[in-house]
């Protein structure tokens, strides 16, 4: 039975049992940003199970896409996958054990056609209710019903399901397939879960009775049914194979890899393993990117980077060229888009992201492999059989090798990795990175560890009052000169000061730290920046400009009010921009970064193409209309789950406290988790203008904007610029656009005239150049240096030569602007034998540059003009050689 039929039958069967089909949720958990990925079919339904949200129906059926990193290192065998699908039916305070088990049996035996005599059941050791369903209603012999308890050593049971340390859980019952006695194992020794692998788990029915919190099992407000059946495993059973990659979920992808590699799946173990890794990782990368994740060095982005780079490496082992992985991902999209429509809309973004990451890795892969081979050889030479941590870190930091990839490659050669040494090097780099950030003159004092120790050992803390007021009477509790503790700071000194309470906002959430001043009876200091290097410790970078400040002094801490208000305007406008962009472009758009400072705002988001002028205009208009409405802006504190249930936006890669988060709401416009400072009503923003929209990476766009005073200055500058243009063009301001068009048309007319003159010049040169050519098998081969004004002039000469030659290969070079320019042309009859692109690339390499183009026409160049003659000779030799060989 093919996979499409299984999908259809599963959903239809449970629709007949009054279940409501829901589409798959994202791989990025929307209701719990602390989780890395959606790892089970039930995860998106947890708010319904726990009563935090009202379900759309009491009975639900889904086919949920899932991703697990725990299996990443094992991918390459016949059944492990990172990305997989889970079939599930769910009862929320509705049906219970009997219906779940009986319906599962009915679907398996009557709709899938599985033989009843090959099926067995498992139950939790004390679950007599489930046991009786198997025995009394389904008439399974007791010899085919297995009870499993809790392991006293681990506290775990195969028949008590938990999603992790927290969440809905309870006893479970499983439907398993008995594949018959296993060779080499006594029949009585085998049981479900045994290493003999006689039994294959097919379907798990979880009877949710508890919510696990802090190790305690708390009864749920209602009992729920949560079932899960792995789609890939089910397809194995239904299609009579023991290898997931031979099911029709993978045959198209594997076939594409076979075509690219010129090898057959299953012919040899190493190639087969590489094909499996490429196929699995291509599926995983495709779906992760579609759900808004981009390659990076942290959290979800790091997992995606590992997938792409590991697949790229195994492509190299198969002899595939850089760029192959995007082709494989295109096959994934083709196979899966009818079931997951988001792949269609994200196609360009997926392929561009994969191609870009693969190319980045290719640039360092060869060098990195060489370094790794040297390190392994050195380790073996000294009998250590272990690569030191610094070398492993250099491969990670310089050549982009994830540690897991280095470990995998080294293990094939019997070499281990000093992973603790790697972690020490990584920690040292992070520390150096923190110290390189701009925060006053004393970098070392910013290190988080330094302040954390002072907080934990000496109780160093700051109370932030900057939401309520911008001026506060505070006490100096600590002064630091670098990492040295000081009792005082005098005029001319730069230092860090910690207050007992402060109105200064520390940099965070994209918002820059506040500036201002500290004024005491005996001294005054300018605050240039504010940071929170350790939670609860706010540090002010200051320059003392008058007198002396001492520990214990009472000071007036005064925030720079104009700067703070400008920052607040920009921060609230950024929230409004986030909400407006998602409304305009779709909810698949996610924030990828932001910067909020007094002078401007910057918002990065995932999107695969440039916004049109009309889209930008609509975004700008919508925000300004909300500003004119003077909508109230309010902050609310609440538990994380309540905030998410209210629809508040959050950053996928940000970790939040589950106990309490701060939600900023612009009434009827936007709602977002945020700890920053904001205006109290949108009217305070004044005006919002978009100043730039651009790409800042594969699949990521950036909008920059201004508000308040900055927006007014911008509008005035634009008006002045328009006035100056109107004066220069001697037209009214309203006619500047048409005057510019007329000027542009005049320029194009002059350029056409210049091109005509270049052609005439080229004609006068053609005869002399042709005389320098040589005949090879009836074809004329010309490689000559000429005088040309620029690349366009050189192309014109090449085109005129080709027009005059019936059959020939022409490579021309010219020295212009201190560099060498190259052009190659080949007549159509010789294209099967000689490529202009190859010839120009060869010549360009000689002059230290690059070439490109088509087989019949190419161009290039390089900075080493002195070697132009040598380059032309190389191209001429290659052309003659190819023509001679082809005869």
Residue pairs with C-beta under 8 A, 6 or more apart in sequence:
1 112
1 113
1 238
1 239
2 239
2 248
3 231
3 235
3 247
3 248
3 249
6 112
6 231
6 234
6 235
6 238
7 63
7 231
7 339
9 107
9 111
9 112
10 61
10 63
10 87
10 107
11 21
11 61
11 63
13 103
13 106
13 107
13 111
14 21
14 59
14 61
14 89
14 103
15 21
15 61
17 59
17 89
17 103
18 59
19 57
19 59
19 60
19 61
19 89
19 90
20 56
20 57
20 59
20 60
20 61
21 60
21 61
21 62
22 56
22 60
22 61
22 62
23 62
24 62
24 63
24 64
24 65
24 85
24 340
25 38
25 43
25 44
25 64
26 38
26 291
26 292
27 37
27 38
27 65
27 66
27 67
27 287
27 288
27 291
27 293
28 37
28 38
28 291
28 292
28 293
28 300
28 652
29 35
29 37
29 38
29 43
29 44
30 44
30 644
31 44
31 46
31 47
31 641
31 644
31 645
32 43
32 46
32 641
32 644
33 644
33 650
33 651
33 652
33 654
33 655
33 656
34 655
34 656
34 658
35 43
36 69
36 299
36 300
36 303
37 66
37 67
37 68
37 69
37 300
37 303
38 44
38 64
38 65
38 66
38 67
39 66
39 67
39 68
39 163
40 64
40 66
40 86
40 163
40 228
41 62
41 64
41 66
41 86
41 87
41 88
41 226
41 228
42 49
42 88
42 90
42 163
42 168
42 206
42 226
42 228
43 64
43 66
43 163
44 62
44 64
45 55
45 60
45 62
45 90
45 92
45 226
46 163
46 167
46 168
47 53
47 641
47 645
48 54
48 55
48 60
48 92
49 92
49 168
49 208
49 220
49 224
49 226
50 168
50 211
50 220
50 221
51 220
51 221
51 222
52 641
52 642
52 645
53 645
55 92
58 91
58 92
58 93
58 94
59 89
59 90
59 91
59 92
59 94
59 95
60 89
60 90
60 92
61 88
61 89
61 90
62 86
62 87
62 88
62 90
63 85
63 86
63 87
63 88
63 231
63 339
64 85
64 86
64 88
65 83
65 84
65 85
65 287
65 340
66 83
66 84
66 85
66 86
67 82
67 83
67 84
67 284
67 287
67 288
68 82
68 84
69 82
69 303
71 80
71 81
71 82
72 82
72 303
72 306
72 307
72 404
73 404
73 408
74 80
75 81
75 82
75 276
75 277
75 280
75 281
76 273
76 274
76 276
76 277
77 273
77 276
78 242
78 243
78 244
78 245
78 276
79 232
79 233
79 236
79 242
79 243
79 244
80 280
81 232
81 244
81 280
81 283
82 280
82 281
82 283
82 284
82 307
83 280
83 283
83 284
83 287
84 230
84 231
84 232
85 230
85 231
85 232
86 228
86 229
86 230
86 231
87 228
87 229
87 230
87 231
87 234
88 226
88 227
88 228
88 229
89 100
89 103
89 225
89 227
90 224
90 225
90 226
90 227
91 99
91 100
91 224
91 225
92 222
92 224
93 221
93 222
93 223
93 224
94 225
95 225
96 207
96 223
96 225
97 129
97 130
97 133
97 173
97 205
97 207
97 225
98 129
98 133
98 137
99 225
100 173
100 205
100 207
100 225
100 227
101 121
101 130
101 133
101 134
101 137
101 138
101 173
101 175
101 205
102 133
102 137
102 138
104 175
104 203
104 205
104 227
105 119
105 138
105 175
108 114
108 119
108 175
108 202
108 203
109 115
109 116
109 119
112 234
112 238
114 177
114 237
118 177
118 178
118 179
119 140
119 144
119 175
119 176
119 177
119 178
120 140
120 144
120 145
120 146
120 175
120 176
120 177
120 178
120 192
120 199
121 134
121 138
121 140
121 144
121 145
121 146
121 173
121 174
121 175
121 176
122 145
122 146
122 147
122 148
122 158
122 159
122 173
122 174
122 176
122 192
123 130
123 131
123 134
123 145
123 146
123 147
123 148
123 159
123 171
123 173
124 130
124 147
124 148
124 149
124 157
124 159
124 160
124 171
124 172
124 173
125 147
125 148
125 149
125 150
125 157
125 159
126 149
126 171
127 147
127 159
127 171
127 173
127 207
130 171
130 173
130 205
130 207
131 145
131 147
134 140
134 145
134 173
135 142
135 145
144 178
146 191
146 192
147 159
148 157
148 158
148 159
148 192
148 193
149 157
150 156
150 157
150 160
151 157
158 174
158 192
158 193
159 171
159 172
159 173
159 174
160 169
160 170
160 171
160 172
161 169
161 170
161 171
161 172
161 204
161 206
161 226
162 169
162 212
163 169
165 212
165 215
166 211
166 212
166 213
166 214
167 211
167 212
168 208
168 210
168 211
168 212
168 220
168 224
168 226
169 206
169 208
169 210
169 211
169 212
169 217
170 206
170 207
170 208
170 209
170 210
171 206
171 207
171 209
172 204
172 205
172 206
172 207
173 204
173 205
173 207
174 192
174 201
174 202
174 203
174 204
174 205
175 202
175 203
175 204
175 205
176 192
176 199
176 200
176 201
176 202
177 199
177 200
177 202
177 237
178 198
178 199
179 197
179 198
179 199
179 200
180 198
181 187
181 190
181 198
182 190
182 196
182 197
182 198
185 196
185 198
189 196
190 196
190 198
190 199
191 199
192 199
192 201
193 199
193 201
200 233
200 237
201 233
202 229
202 233
202 234
202 237
203 227
203 228
203 229
204 227
204 228
204 229
205 225
205 226
205 227
206 225
206 226
206 227
206 228
207 223
207 225
208 220
208 223
208 224
208 225
208 226
209 219
209 220
209 223
210 217
210 218
210 219
210 220
211 217
211 218
211 219
211 220
212 218
231 249
232 244
232 247
232 249
233 244
235 244
235 247
235 248
235 249
236 242
236 243
236 244
236 247
239 246
239 247
239 248
241 247
244 250
245 254
245 265
245 275
245 276
245 279
249 335
250 279
252 331
252 334
252 335
253 279
253 282
253 283
253 328
253 331
253 332
253 335
254 265
254 275
254 279
256 327
256 328
256 331
257 265
257 275
257 278
257 279
257 318
257 328
258 264
258 265
258 275
260 318
260 320
260 324
260 327
260 328
261 271
261 275
261 318
261 319
261 320
262 319
263 271
263 275
263 318
265 271
265 272
265 275
266 272
270 317
271 318
273 314
274 314
274 315
274 317
274 318
275 314
275 318
277 310
277 311
277 314
278 311
278 314
278 315
278 318
278 325
278 328
279 328
281 307
281 308
281 310
281 311
282 311
282 325
282 328
282 329
282 331
282 332
283 332
283 336
284 307
285 304
285 307
285 308
285 311
285 325
285 329
285 350
285 354
286 329
286 332
286 333
286 336
286 343
286 350
286 354
287 340
287 343
288 300
288 303
288 304
288 307
289 304
289 346
289 349
289 350
289 353
289 354
289 699
290 340
290 342
290 343
290 346
290 349
290 350
290 588
291 342
291 588
292 588
292 589
292 590
292 606
292 652
293 300
293 301
293 304
293 652
294 301
294 304
294 353
294 592
294 606
294 697
294 698
294 699
294 700
295 301
295 304
295 305
295 308
295 353
295 357
296 302
296 304
296 305
296 653
297 305
298 653
299 653
300 652
300 653
301 653
302 402
305 357
305 402
306 402
306 404
306 405
308 325
308 354
308 357
308 358
308 361
309 357
309 361
309 400
309 401
309 402
309 405
310 402
310 404
310 405
310 408
311 325
311 328
312 322
312 325
312 358
312 361
312 362
312 365
313 365
313 405
313 409
315 324
315 325
316 365
322 358
322 359
322 362
323 355
323 358
323 359
325 354
325 355
325 358
326 351
326 354
326 355
326 358
329 350
329 351
329 354
330 347
330 351
332 343
333 343
333 344
333 347
333 350
336 343
337 343
337 344
337 347
342 588
343 350
345 586
345 588
346 588
346 608
348 608
348 609
349 606
349 607
349 608
349 698
349 699
352 608
352 698
352 699
353 698
353 699
355 698
356 697
356 698
357 698
360 400
361 400
364 398
364 399
364 400
365 399
367 399
368 395
368 398
368 399
368 400
368 401
369 409
371 391
371 394
371 395
371 399
372 387
372 395
372 401
372 406
372 409
372 410
375 387
375 388
375 391
375 395
376 387
376 410
376 413
376 415
379 385
379 386
379 387
379 415
380 413
380 415
385 414
385 415
385 416
386 415
386 416
386 417
386 418
387 406
387 410
387 415
387 416
387 417
387 418
388 418
388 421
389 417
389 418
389 419
389 420
389 421
389 422
389 423
389 424
389 425
390 421
390 425
392 403
392 406
392 417
392 418
392 419
392 421
392 422
392 425
393 421
393 422
393 425
393 426
393 429
395 401
395 406
396 402
396 403
396 406
396 422
396 426
397 429
403 417
403 419
403 422
406 417
407 417
407 419
410 416
410 417
431 447
431 449
434 446
434 447
434 448
434 533
435 443
435 444
435 446
435 447
436 443
437 443
437 446
438 529
439 446
439 529
439 531
439 539
439 541
440 446
440 494
440 495
440 496
440 528
440 529
440 541
440 542
441 494
442 480
442 481
442 482
442 483
442 494
442 495
442 496
444 450
444 482
444 483
445 480
445 481
445 482
445 483
445 496
445 539
446 496
446 531
446 533
446 539
447 483
447 533
448 533
448 534
450 483
450 533
451 460
451 533
451 534
451 537
451 539
452 534
452 537
454 460
454 478
454 534
454 537
455 461
455 534
455 535
455 536
455 537
460 477
460 478
460 498
460 537
461 536
461 537
462 498
462 499
462 500
462 501
462 502
462 536
462 537
462 538
463 500
463 501
463 502
464 501
464 502
464 503
464 505
464 506
464 538
465 472
465 501
465 502
465 503
466 502
466 503
466 504
466 505
466 514
466 559
466 677
467 635
467 677
469 503
470 503
470 558
470 559
470 561
470 564
471 503
471 556
471 557
471 558
471 559
472 501
472 502
472 503
472 556
472 557
473 554
473 555
473 556
473 557
474 499
474 500
474 501
474 502
474 518
474 554
474 555
474 556
474 557
475 499
475 500
475 552
475 553
475 554
475 555
476 497
476 498
476 499
476 518
476 520
476 549
476 550
476 551
476 552
476 553
476 554
476 555
477 498
477 499
477 500
477 551
478 485
478 497
478 498
478 551
479 485
479 486
479 487
479 488
479 489
479 495
479 496
479 497
479 498
479 549
479 550
479 551
480 486
480 495
480 496
480 497
480 498
480 539
481 489
481 493
481 495
486 495
486 551
487 550
487 551
488 548
488 549
488 550
488 551
489 495
489 497
489 523
489 525
489 542
489 544
489 548
489 549
490 523
490 544
490 547
490 548
491 523
491 544
491 545
491 546
491 547
491 548
492 544
493 543
493 544
494 541
494 542
494 543
494 544
495 542
495 544
496 539
496 540
496 541
496 542
497 518
497 525
497 539
497 540
497 542
497 549
498 537
498 538
498 539
498 540
499 518
499 538
499 540
499 555
499 557
502 530
502 538
502 540
502 557
503 514
503 557
503 558
503 559
504 513
504 514
504 516
504 527
504 530
504 538
504 540
504 557
504 559
505 511
505 513
505 514
505 530
505 559
505 564
505 676
505 677
506 513
506 514
506 530
506 531
506 532
506 538
506 539
507 513
507 529
507 530
507 531
507 532
508 532
508 675
508 676
509 674
509 675
509 676
510 571
510 574
510 593
510 594
510 595
510 596
510 676
511 567
511 571
511 596
511 597
511 676
511 677
512 529
512 567
512 595
512 596
512 597
512 598
513 529
513 530
513 531
514 527
514 530
514 559
514 560
514 563
514 564
514 567
515 526
515 527
515 528
515 529
515 530
515 559
515 560
515 563
516 526
516 527
516 557
516 558
516 559
516 560
517 524
517 525
517 526
517 527
517 558
517 560
518 524
518 525
518 527
518 540
518 542
518 549
518 555
518 556
518 557
518 558
519 555
519 556
519 558
520 547
520 549
520 553
520 554
520 555
520 556
521 553
521 554
522 547
522 548
522 549
522 550
522 553
523 544
523 546
523 547
523 548
523 549
523 553
524 544
524 545
524 546
524 547
525 542
525 543
525 544
525 545
525 549
526 542
526 543
526 545
527 540
527 541
527 542
527 557
528 541
528 542
528 543
529 540
529 541
530 538
530 539
530 540
530 541
531 538
531 539
531 541
532 538
532 539
533 539
549 555
562 598
563 598
564 598
564 677
565 679
565 684
565 708
566 598
566 599
566 707
566 708
566 709
566 710
567 596
567 597
567 598
567 677
568 677
568 678
568 679
568 684
569 679
569 684
569 685
569 686
569 707
569 708
570 596
570 597
570 598
570 600
570 601
570 705
570 706
570 707
570 708
571 596
571 601
571 674
571 676
571 677
571 678
572 633
572 664
572 666
572 678
572 679
572 682
572 684
572 685
573 601
573 623
573 685
573 688
573 705
573 707
574 594
574 596
574 601
574 603
575 664
575 666
575 670
575 672
575 674
575 678
576 623
576 626
576 666
576 669
576 670
576 682
576 688
577 601
577 603
577 619
577 623
577 688
577 703
577 705
578 591
578 603
578 605
578 649
578 670
578 672
579 649
579 666
579 669
579 670
579 671
579 672
580 619
580 622
580 623
581 589
581 603
581 605
581 619
581 703
582 589
582 649
583 622
584 615
584 618
584 619
584 622
585 607
585 611
585 615
588 606
589 605
589 606
589 607
590 605
590 606
590 652
591 603
591 604
591 605
591 649
591 651
592 604
592 605
592 606
592 700
593 602
593 603
593 604
594 601
594 602
594 603
594 604
595 601
595 602
596 602
596 676
599 706
599 710
600 691
600 704
600 705
600 706
600 710
601 704
601 705
601 706
601 707
602 702
602 703
602 704
602 705
603 702
603 703
603 704
603 705
604 696
604 700
604 701
604 702
605 700
605 701
605 702
605 703
606 699
606 700
606 701
607 699
607 700
607 701
608 699
610 693
610 694
610 695
610 701
611 619
611 693
611 701
611 703
616 690
616 693
616 703
619 690
619 703
620 688
620 689
620 690
623 688
624 687
624 688
626 666
626 669
626 682
627 682
627 683
627 685
627 686
627 687
627 688
628 683
629 682
629 683
630 681
630 682
630 683
631 666
631 667
631 668
631 669
631 681
631 682
632 666
632 667
632 680
632 681
633 664
633 665
633 666
633 667
633 678
633 679
633 680
633 681
633 682
634 664
634 665
634 667
635 662
635 663
635 664
635 665
635 678
636 662
636 663
636 665
637 660
637 661
637 662
637 663
638 646
638 660
638 661
638 663
639 658
639 659
639 660
639 661
640 656
640 657
640 658
640 659
640 660
640 661
641 658
643 650
643 661
643 663
643 673
644 650
646 663
646 671
647 671
648 663
648 665
648 671
648 672
648 673
649 670
649 671
649 672
649 673
650 656
650 672
650 673
651 673
654 673
656 673
661 673
662 673
662 674
662 675
663 671
663 672
663 673
663 674
664 670
664 671
664 672
664 673
664 674
664 676
664 678
665 671
666 682
669 682
679 685
685 707
685 708
686 707
686 708
686 709
686 711
686 712
687 707
687 708
687 711
687 712
687 715
688 705
688 706
688 707
688 711
689 705
689 706
689 707
689 711
689 714
689 715
690 703
690 704
690 705
691 704
691 705
691 706
691 714
692 702
692 703
692 704
693 701
693 702
693 703
693 704
694 701
694 702
695 701
695 702
696 702
705 711
706 713
706 714
722 733
722 736
723 733
725 736
725 740
726 732
726 733
726 735
726 736
729 736
729 739
729 740
729 743
731 739
755 792
755 796
758 789
758 792
758 793
758 796
759 796
759 800
761 793
762 793
762 796
762 797
762 799
762 800
763 800
765 786
765 797
766 797
766 800
766 801
766 804
769 782
769 784
769 786
769 797
769 801
769 812
770 780
770 782
770 801
770 804
770 805
772 782
772 784
773 780
773 781
773 782
773 808
774 780
774 781
774 782
774 876
774 880
775 781
776 879
776 880
776 883
776 884
777 883
777 884
777 886
777 887
778 807
779 807
779 808
779 809
779 827
779 830
779 883
780 805
780 807
780 808
780 809
780 810
781 808
781 809
781 876
781 879
781 880
781 883
782 801
782 808
782 809
782 810
782 811
782 812
783 810
783 811
783 812
783 813
783 872
783 873
783 875
783 876
783 879
784 811
784 812
784 813
784 872
785 812
785 813
785 814
785 815
785 868
785 869
785 872
786 794
786 797
786 812
786 813
786 814
787 814
788 794
788 797
788 812
788 814
788 816
788 821
789 816
790 816
790 821
791 816
791 821
791 823
791 859
791 861
793 814
794 812
794 814
794 816
794 821
794 823
794 859
795 823
795 859
797 812
797 823
798 810
798 812
798 823
798 824
798 825
798 857
799 825
801 808
801 810
801 812
801 825
802 808
802 810
802 825
802 827
805 827
806 827
807 827
807 829
807 830
808 826
808 827
808 830
809 824
809 825
809 826
809 827
809 830
809 834
809 836
809 839
809 879
809 883
810 824
810 825
810 826
811 822
811 823
811 824
811 836
811 839
811 840
811 843
811 872
811 875
811 876
811 879
812 822
812 823
812 824
813 820
813 821
813 822
813 823
813 843
813 868
813 871
813 872
814 820
814 821
814 868
815 821
815 865
815 868
818 863
818 865
819 847
819 849
819 861
819 862
819 863
819 865
820 847
820 849
820 861
820 862
820 863
820 864
820 865
820 867
820 868
820 871
821 859
821 861
822 840
822 843
822 844
822 847
822 851
822 859
822 860
822 861
822 871
823 840
823 858
823 859
824 836
824 837
824 839
824 840
824 843
824 851
824 853
824 857
824 858
824 859
824 875
825 836
825 856
825 857
826 834
826 835
826 836
826 839
826 855
826 856
826 857
827 856
828 856
830 883
831 855
831 856
833 882
833 883
833 886
834 879
834 882
834 883
834 886
835 855
835 858
836 853
836 854
836 855
836 856
836 857
836 858
837 851
837 852
837 853
837 854
837 855
837 858
838 878
839 858
839 875
839 878
839 879
840 851
840 852
840 853
840 858
840 859
840 860
840 875
841 850
841 851
841 852
841 858
841 860
842 851
842 874
842 875
842 878
843 851
843 860
843 871
843 872
843 874
843 875
844 850
844 851
844 860
844 861
844 862
844 871
845 851
845 862
846 862
846 864
846 867
846 870
846 871
846 874
847 861
847 862
847 863
847 864
847 865
847 867
847 868
847 871
848 862
848 863
848 864
848 867
849 860
849 861
849 862
849 863
849 864
850 860
850 862
851 858
851 859
851 860
851 861
852 858
852 859
852 860
853 859
853 860
862 871
